[in-house]
């Protein structure tokens, strides 16, 4: 089910992806990493609809969950930083990007964990 939802997401079929991620989240235990993967992609669907405030709030709520796997935490921190970059709040963005580097200095996401990346990709 996760791969089907991800395929829909990749094809920009966000309504179908959201339904499948929601169904998955409601069928797995919250101690299963798929629960958090589904939750993250539900937020990605929210971002695709340009609902930055809602996405930011949902991402922040994920940060306080001590069971959040590091693999998802890294993406949450990058997305929060990117949202702050889009709002020209570089101080808040840097806080999230720095936390990412502290958690995993070898993270594959570090190369996109900066406001310059956001500003250059939007041109």
Order of alpha helices (4+ residues) and beta strands (2+ residues): alpha-alpha-alpha-alpha-alpha-alpha-alpha
